[in-house]
Amino acid sequence: PQKHYDWKLRAVKTTLNVAGGMLRADRESSEDKVLLRALRDFNLGKLVADDVGIFVGMIDDLFPKTREFVVRARETAFEEKII
């Protein structure tokens, strides 16, 4: 198992840049929902399976009763090509 993750300032800055791009593209969503989506979508793929539940629990602590209302961004054109 992986012993640690890189949560340095560069990773935080990158996540904030992603969130800023999402916010500019989606003016309808609130900042907290956009930040939740950026944190979740940008980081879940980097985690080992055993740590996903812990990460989702932290997201739920930071954004109570919000995660279930924030849909995951999907690239359907890409998904169709790989299926």
N, CA, C and O of each residue as an XYZ file, in Angstrom:
332
protein
N       0.814     -1.197      0.000
C       0.000      0.000      0.000
C       0.861      1.266      0.000
O       1.992      1.281      0.486
N       0.297      2.292     -0.546
C       0.985      3.579     -0.590
C       1.058      4.168      0.813
O       0.071      4.143      1.549
N       2.204      4.693      1.183
C       2.409      5.207      2.530
C       1.932      6.652      2.694
O       1.535      7.044      3.792
N       1.964      7.453      1.619
C       1.589      8.857      1.731
C       1.114      9.391      0.381
O       1.290      8.754     -0.657
N       0.516     10.560      0.424
C       0.092     11.260     -0.785
C       0.758     12.621     -0.812
O       1.136     13.157      0.230
N       0.899     13.173     -1.993
C       1.510     14.482     -2.144
C       0.429     15.559     -2.010
O      -0.285     15.851     -2.969
N       0.315     16.138     -0.831
C      -0.667     17.199     -0.587
C       0.055     18.528     -0.377
O      -0.394     19.360      0.412
N       1.157     18.730     -1.071
C       1.935     19.956     -0.935
C       1.186     21.123     -1.566
O       0.129     20.949     -2.173
N       1.749     22.305     -1.411
C       1.095     23.510     -1.920
C       0.859     23.454     -3.424
O      -0.136     23.993     -3.908
N       1.748     22.816     -4.167
C       1.560     22.733     -5.615
C       0.287     21.946     -5.945
O      -0.458     22.324     -6.849
N       0.039     20.862     -5.222
C      -1.171     20.066     -5.448
C      -2.420     20.864     -5.069
O      -3.439     20.788     -5.755
N      -2.339     21.621     -3.986
C      -3.466     22.453     -3.567
C      -3.724     23.537     -4.602
O      -4.872     23.793     -4.964
N      -2.654     24.179     -5.081
C      -2.789     25.230     -6.096
C      -3.411     24.679     -7.380
O      -4.270     25.320     -7.985
N      -2.979     23.503     -7.785
C      -3.539     22.883     -8.993
C      -5.025     22.609     -8.823
O      -5.813     22.854     -9.737
N      -5.411     22.102     -7.659
C      -6.824     21.844     -7.393
C      -7.620     23.142     -7.422
O      -8.728     23.171     -7.958
N      -7.079     24.211     -6.857
C      -7.770     25.504     -6.889
C      -7.879     26.045     -8.311
O      -8.884     26.661     -8.665
N      -6.853     25.820     -9.125
C      -6.936     26.234    -10.534
C      -8.027     25.467    -11.268
O      -8.773     26.037    -12.064
N      -8.112     24.171    -10.993
C      -9.170     23.352    -11.599
C     -10.539     23.869    -11.155
O     -11.454     23.997    -11.969
N     -10.673     24.163     -9.862
C     -11.942     24.675     -9.337
C     -12.293     26.009     -9.989
O     -13.456     26.247    -10.314
N     -11.306     26.880    -10.185
C     -11.556     28.163    -10.839
C     -12.051     27.984    -12.260
O     -12.970     28.679    -12.695
N     -11.448     27.053    -12.987
C     -11.901     26.768    -14.353
C     -13.317     26.218    -14.369
O     -14.118     26.575    -15.232
N     -13.626     25.344    -13.408
C     -14.981     24.790    -13.318
C     -15.995     25.888    -12.993
O     -17.099     25.902    -13.537
N     -15.617     26.795    -12.113
C     -16.520     27.876    -11.720
C     -16.784     28.817    -12.886
O     -17.916     29.260    -13.082
N     -15.749     29.126    -13.660
C     -15.942     29.987    -14.828
C     -16.828     29.316    -15.876
O     -17.590     29.988    -16.571
N     -16.725     27.989    -15.987
C     -17.523     27.246    -16.966
C     -18.951     27.012    -16.488
O     -19.846     26.808    -17.308
N     -19.179     27.038    -15.185
C     -20.499     26.737    -14.627
C     -20.872     27.809    -13.612
O     -20.653     27.640    -12.412
N     -21.431     28.905    -14.093
C     -21.806     30.032    -13.228
C     -23.056     29.743    -12.401
O     -23.387     30.508    -11.495
N     -23.745     28.657    -12.701
C     -24.983     28.319    -11.993
C     -24.713     27.688    -10.625
O     -25.506     27.850     -9.696
N     -23.602     26.974    -10.503
C     -23.301     26.271     -9.253
C     -22.645     27.210     -8.246
O     -21.967     28.167     -8.620
N     -22.858     26.920     -6.963
C     -22.238     27.719     -5.905
C     -20.761     27.343     -5.776
O     -20.342     26.269     -6.208
N     -19.983     28.239     -5.177
C     -18.547     28.004     -5.027
C     -18.249     26.747     -4.228
O     -17.319     26.012     -4.559
N     -19.029     26.484     -3.174
C     -18.747     25.300     -2.362
C     -18.975     24.017     -3.143
O     -18.224     23.054     -2.985
N     -20.010     23.990     -3.990
C     -20.258     22.788     -4.789
C     -19.187     22.596     -5.856
O     -18.791     21.468     -6.150
N     -18.724     23.693     -6.431
C     -17.661     23.598     -7.434
C     -16.369     23.122     -6.783
O     -15.666     22.282     -7.346
N     -16.050     23.647     -5.607
C     -14.841     23.216     -4.912
C     -14.936     21.747     -4.512
O     -13.958     21.009     -4.640
N     -16.084     21.319     -4.035
C     -16.285     19.909     -3.698
C     -16.034     19.041     -4.923
O     -15.322     18.040     -4.841
N     -16.614     19.419     -6.054
C     -16.449     18.625     -7.279
C     -14.989     18.587     -7.716
O     -14.491     17.540     -8.130
N     -14.300     19.725     -7.628
C     -12.892     19.762     -8.025
C     -12.051     18.871     -7.116
O     -11.220     18.101     -7.598
N     -12.259     18.973     -5.811
C     -11.506     18.142     -4.876
C     -11.761     16.663     -5.127
O     -10.826     15.864     -5.192
N     -13.025     16.306     -5.266
C     -13.387     14.898     -5.460
C     -12.887     14.379     -6.808
O     -12.193     13.363     -6.866
N     -13.240     15.077     -7.893
C     -12.923     14.563     -9.222
C     -11.426     14.591     -9.517
O     -10.922     13.723    -10.230
N     -10.721     15.563     -8.985
C      -9.301     15.698     -9.268
C      -8.448     14.756     -8.426
O      -7.327     14.431     -8.816
N      -8.953     14.313     -7.283
C      -8.135     13.505     -6.372
C      -8.526     12.042     -6.266
O      -7.676     11.219     -5.926
N      -9.769     11.679     -6.541
C     -10.190     10.286     -6.363
C      -9.359      9.313     -7.183
O      -9.031      8.226     -6.707
N      -9.019      9.683     -8.393
C      -8.246      8.793     -9.257
C      -6.828      8.545     -8.782
O      -6.176      7.610     -9.245
N      -6.341      9.366     -7.869
C      -4.978      9.227     -7.358
C      -4.899      8.311     -6.142
O      -3.805      7.942     -5.715
N      -6.026      7.949     -5.591
C      -6.062      7.193     -4.340
C      -6.116      5.692     -4.591
O      -6.682      5.234     -5.584
N      -5.522      4.937     -3.679
C      -5.693      3.488     -3.716
C      -7.083      3.172     -3.166
O      -7.642      3.951     -2.394
N      -7.629      2.048     -3.560
C      -9.016      1.701     -3.211
C      -9.284      1.755     -1.709
O     -10.360      2.176     -1.285
N      -8.319      1.334     -0.909
C      -8.513      1.324      0.544
C      -8.703      2.717      1.131
O      -9.289      2.860      2.204
N      -8.215      3.743      0.444
C      -8.268      5.100      0.973
C      -9.450      5.917      0.453
O      -9.696      7.022      0.935
N     -10.174      5.388     -0.516
C     -11.294      6.140     -1.094
C     -12.344      6.455     -0.032
O     -12.821      7.588      0.035
N     -12.709      5.497      0.783
C     -13.711      5.726      1.827
C     -13.288      6.794      2.823
O     -14.106      7.599      3.268
N     -12.004      6.796      3.171
C     -11.486      7.811      4.089
C     -11.575      9.189      3.444
O     -12.000     10.155      4.079
N     -11.171      9.272      2.179
C     -11.212     10.551      1.472
C     -12.647     11.059      1.340
O     -12.912     12.238      1.575
N     -13.565     10.181      0.968
C     -14.974     10.571      0.832
C     -15.522     11.016      2.192
O     -16.315     11.955      2.263
N     -15.106     10.352      3.259
C     -15.510     10.773      4.597
C     -15.017     12.174      4.932
O     -15.739     12.957      5.550
N     -13.787     12.494      4.524
C     -13.264     13.851      4.753
C     -14.048     14.871      3.938
O     -14.349     15.961      4.424
N     -14.377     14.517      2.704
C     -15.188     15.418      1.865
C     -16.543     15.648      2.527
O     -17.034     16.776      2.565
N     -17.141     14.591      3.043
C     -18.440     14.730      3.718
C     -18.337     15.593      4.972
O     -19.274     16.323      5.295
N     -17.208     15.520      5.683
C     -17.001     16.376      6.853
C     -16.869     17.841      6.451
O     -17.384     18.728      7.133
N     -16.175     18.091      5.340
C     -15.971     19.465      4.885
C     -17.223     20.067      4.250
O     -17.472     21.267      4.362
N     -18.006     19.219      3.582
C     -19.202     19.669      2.874
C     -20.393     18.808      3.302
O     -20.854     17.967      2.530
N     -20.899     19.011      4.532
C     -21.971     18.148      5.038
C     -23.230     18.201      4.165
O     -23.670     19.267      3.734
N     -23.791     17.017      3.922
C     -25.048     16.869      3.178
C     -25.014     17.558      1.818
O     -26.031     18.078      1.359
N     -23.856     17.562      1.179
C     -23.719     18.240     -0.115
C     -23.293     17.288     -1.218
O     -23.741     17.430     -2.356
N     -22.432     16.316     -0.908
C     -21.820     15.471     -1.939
C     -22.840     14.788     -2.832
O     -22.637     14.690     -4.042
N     -23.940     14.312     -2.247
C     -24.920     13.588     -3.061
C     -25.626     14.477     -4.084
O     -26.261     13.971     -5.009
N     -25.520     15.809     -3.922
C     -26.161     16.740     -4.851
C     -25.204     17.268     -5.913
O     -25.608     18.033     -6.789
N     -23.951     16.868     -5.840
C     -22.948     17.341     -6.793
C     -22.576     16.164     -7.695
O     -21.906     15.224     -7.268
N     -23.017     16.233     -8.932
C     -22.749     15.134     -9.864
C     -21.305     15.186    -10.327
O     -20.707     16.255    -10.451
N     -20.775     14.033    -10.574
C     -19.395     13.937    -11.049
C     -19.339     14.354    -12.514
O     -20.183     13.948    -13.313
N     -18.352     15.160    -12.861
C     -18.166     15.581    -14.250
C     -17.803     14.356    -15.087
O     -16.954     13.555    -14.695
N     -18.445     14.219    -16.226
C     -18.188     13.071    -17.094
C     -17.914     13.549    -18.503
O     -18.482     14.544    -18.953
N     -17.051     12.848    -19.189
C     -16.779     13.114    -20.596
C     -17.387     11.969    -21.391
O     -16.724     10.970    -21.672
N     -18.654     12.126    -21.747
C     -19.385     11.036    -22.393
C     -18.796     10.660    -23.748
O     -18.793      9.483    -24.110
N     -18.298     11.634    -24.502
C     -17.699     11.309    -25.807
C     -16.503     10.392    -25.630
O     -16.323      9.448    -26.399
N     -15.680     10.665    -24.618
C     -14.521      9.828    -24.330
C     -14.970      8.450    -23.853
O     -14.419      7.434    -24.277
N     -15.958      8.415    -22.983
C     -16.447      7.146    -22.458
C     -16.989      6.260    -23.569
O     -16.783      5.046    -23.549
N     -17.678      6.850    -24.534
C     -18.215      6.068    -25.657
C     -17.109      5.454    -26.503
O     -17.265      4.359    -27.043
N     -15.990      6.165    -26.615
C     -14.886      5.659    -27.430
C     -14.160      4.489    -26.774
O     -13.616      3.633    -27.472
N     -14.146      4.440    -25.452
C     -13.394      3.381    -24.786
C     -14.234      2.155    -24.482
O     -13.696      1.124    -24.077
N     -15.524      2.245    -24.666
C     -16.401      1.094    -24.379
C     -16.504      0.190    -25.575
O     -17.196     -0.827    -25.523
